[in-house]
Amino acid sequence: MSTLNLSRLDLISKMDLNKIKWENRASSNCYAFALGFDIAEKDICESAYCPGVIGGSKINLPSMYSFSLDDLISCIETDLDYLGIDFRENATLDDLKDGEWLIALYVSYLFSHRKDRLSDYHFLRLFDDGTWYHKNGFYGRVINLDTKRKVITDPLTCELRNREFIKTYALKLK
């Protein structure tokens, strides 16, 4: 387990959910973007932007070649709990409550014919303008376009290469 260089309160104080122009483009990923952390990963800890690391999960996702959806979800929820972020699964824009924001989770399977092992994950975040933005890994730009260069207005219908939509989360700081 990595030791964090920033406290939970320091991390929360640096969250910015309205930011699209990402300063730490080369040192953050889609997970950082979904949580509003435009902080260089190294300033938090090694592999901070791999689900489960910030929250100290017993599942060491960064060391795994492949992982299960249950492992991934457990790691995400461990981070949310540590950060003091309440979450609801499968929320929609219509049932969004005051102070909440929506993120969408996608996965890539290790083998296309088997759904039990994942090789990657991806996140989108909904903005006030009704479009979904995402950051394609480290070095990627923040964009609101899918693979076909269409503006993303619905995470269920957008196309993101070999990624499959899993669910949304409504998040809210406690």
C-alpha positions as CSV (number, residue, x, y, z in Angstrom):
1,M,0.0,0.0,0.0
2,S,1.3,3.4,-1.0
3,T,1.6,6.2,1.6
4,L,-0.3,9.3,0.5
5,N,1.6,12.6,0.2
6,L,-1.6,14.6,0.6
7,S,-4.2,14.2,3.4
8,R,-7.8,13.4,2.6
9,L,-8.7,17.1,3.3
10,D,-5.9,18.3,1.1
11,L,-7.2,16.1,-1.8
12,I,-10.8,17.3,-1.3
13,S,-9.7,20.9,-1.3
14,K,-8.0,20.5,-4.7
15,M,-11.1,19.0,-6.4
16,D,-12.5,21.0,-9.3
17,L,-15.5,19.6,-11.0
18,N,-15.9,22.5,-13.4
19,K,-12.5,22.4,-15.0
20,I,-12.1,21.3,-18.6
21,K,-8.7,22.7,-19.4
22,W,-6.5,20.2,-17.7
23,E,-3.1,21.4,-16.5
24,N,-1.7,18.0,-15.4
25,R,-2.5,16.4,-18.7
26,A,0.6,14.1,-18.8
27,S,0.3,13.1,-15.1
28,S,-3.4,12.3,-14.7
29,N,-6.0,10.0,-16.3
30,C,-9.7,9.5,-16.8
31,Y,-10.2,8.5,-13.1
32,A,-8.5,11.7,-11.9
33,F,-10.7,13.6,-14.3
34,A,-13.9,11.9,-13.1
35,L,-13.0,12.8,-9.5
36,G,-12.0,16.4,-10.4
37,F,-8.3,15.9,-9.5
38,D,-6.1,18.0,-11.7
39,I,-3.1,17.1,-9.6
40,A,0.1,15.3,-10.8
41,E,-0.2,11.7,-9.7
42,K,3.3,11.8,-8.2
43,D,2.1,14.6,-5.8
44,I,-0.4,12.2,-4.3
45,C,1.5,8.8,-4.5
46,E,2.7,6.2,-6.9
47,S,-0.3,4.8,-8.9
48,A,-2.7,7.2,-7.2
49,Y,-5.0,7.3,-10.2
50,C,-5.5,3.5,-10.2
51,P,-8.7,2.7,-8.4
52,G,-8.2,1.5,-4.9
53,V,-4.8,3.1,-4.3
54,I,-6.0,6.4,-2.7
55,G,-8.3,4.5,-0.4
56,G,-5.8,1.8,0.5
57,S,-7.6,-1.2,-0.9
58,K,-6.3,-4.6,-0.1
59,I,-6.7,-5.4,-3.9
60,N,-3.5,-4.2,-5.6
61,L,-5.0,-3.3,-9.0
62,P,-1.7,-1.6,-10.3
63,S,0.1,-5.0,-10.0
64,M,-2.5,-7.0,-11.8
65,Y,-2.4,-7.9,-15.5
66,S,-6.1,-8.5,-15.5
67,F,-8.8,-8.2,-12.9
68,S,-12.5,-8.8,-12.3
69,L,-15.3,-6.3,-12.4
70,D,-16.0,-7.0,-8.8
71,D,-12.4,-6.1,-7.9
72,L,-12.6,-2.9,-9.9
73,I,-15.8,-1.8,-8.3
74,S,-14.5,-2.7,-4.8
75,C,-11.4,-0.5,-5.5
76,I,-13.5,2.4,-6.8
77,E,-15.8,2.3,-3.8
78,T,-12.9,2.0,-1.4
79,D,-11.5,5.3,-2.8
80,L,-14.9,7.0,-2.6
81,D,-15.4,5.9,1.0
82,Y,-11.9,7.2,2.0
83,L,-12.5,10.5,0.2
84,G,-15.8,10.9,2.0
85,I,-17.8,10.8,-1.2
86,D,-21.3,9.3,-1.0
87,F,-22.3,7.4,-4.1
88,R,-25.4,5.9,-5.7
89,E,-25.1,3.4,-8.5
90,N,-27.1,3.6,-11.8
91,A,-28.2,7.2,-11.2
92,T,-29.5,9.3,-14.1
93,L,-29.6,12.9,-14.8
94,D,-33.3,12.9,-14.0
95,D,-32.7,11.7,-10.4
96,L,-29.6,13.8,-9.8
97,K,-29.8,15.5,-6.4
98,D,-28.4,18.9,-5.4
99,G,-24.6,18.8,-5.0
100,E,-24.2,15.5,-6.9
101,W,-22.2,14.9,-10.1
102,L,-22.4,11.9,-12.5
103,I,-19.7,9.7,-13.7
104,A,-19.9,6.7,-16.0
105,L,-17.8,3.6,-15.9
106,Y,-16.7,1.6,-18.9
107,V,-14.4,-1.5,-19.1
108,S,-12.4,-3.3,-21.7
109,Y,-12.2,-7.1,-21.5
110,L,-9.0,-9.0,-21.7
111,F,-10.6,-11.4,-24.2
112,S,-13.5,-10.3,-26.3
113,H,-15.2,-13.7,-25.9
114,R,-14.9,-13.7,-22.1
115,K,-16.5,-11.2,-19.7
116,D,-14.8,-12.4,-16.5
117,R,-11.4,-10.7,-16.9
118,L,-10.9,-7.0,-17.5
119,S,-7.8,-5.3,-18.9
120,D,-8.8,-1.7,-18.5
121,Y,-11.3,0.8,-17.3
122,H,-12.5,4.3,-18.4
123,F,-14.6,7.1,-16.9
124,L,-16.7,9.9,-18.2
125,R,-18.0,12.9,-16.2
126,L,-21.2,14.8,-16.9
127,F,-20.9,18.6,-17.2
128,D,-23.6,21.2,-16.6
129,D,-24.1,21.7,-20.3
130,G,-25.5,18.1,-20.6
131,T,-22.4,16.6,-22.3
132,W,-20.1,14.0,-21.0
133,Y,-16.4,14.6,-21.0
134,H,-13.5,12.2,-20.6
135,K,-9.7,12.2,-20.6
136,N,-8.1,9.4,-22.6
137,G,-5.4,8.1,-20.2
138,F,-2.2,9.8,-19.4
139,Y,-1.3,12.4,-22.0
140,G,-4.9,12.5,-23.4
141,R,-6.9,15.7,-23.8
142,V,-10.2,16.3,-22.1
143,I,-12.8,16.0,-24.8
144,N,-16.6,15.4,-25.1
145,L,-16.4,13.3,-28.3
146,D,-16.7,9.6,-28.7
147,T,-14.8,7.4,-31.1
148,K,-17.0,8.5,-34.0
149,R,-16.3,12.2,-33.2
150,K,-19.9,12.7,-32.0
151,V,-20.6,14.8,-28.9
152,I,-21.4,12.5,-26.0
153,T,-24.9,13.2,-24.6
154,D,-25.7,9.7,-23.4
155,P,-23.2,7.3,-22.0
156,L,-25.4,4.4,-23.0
157,T,-25.2,5.2,-26.7
158,C,-21.7,6.6,-27.2
159,E,-19.0,4.5,-28.8
160,L,-15.6,4.3,-27.1
161,R,-13.6,1.8,-29.1
162,N,-13.5,-1.6,-27.3
163,R,-15.0,-0.3,-24.1
164,E,-18.4,-1.4,-22.7
165,F,-20.6,0.8,-20.6
166,I,-21.1,-0.7,-17.1
167,K,-22.9,1.8,-14.9
168,T,-23.1,5.4,-13.7
169,Y,-22.5,6.7,-10.2
170,A,-24.0,9.8,-8.7
171,L,-21.3,11.2,-6.4
172,K,-21.5,13.8,-3.6
173,L,-19.0,15.0,-1.0
174,K,-20.2,14.3,2.5
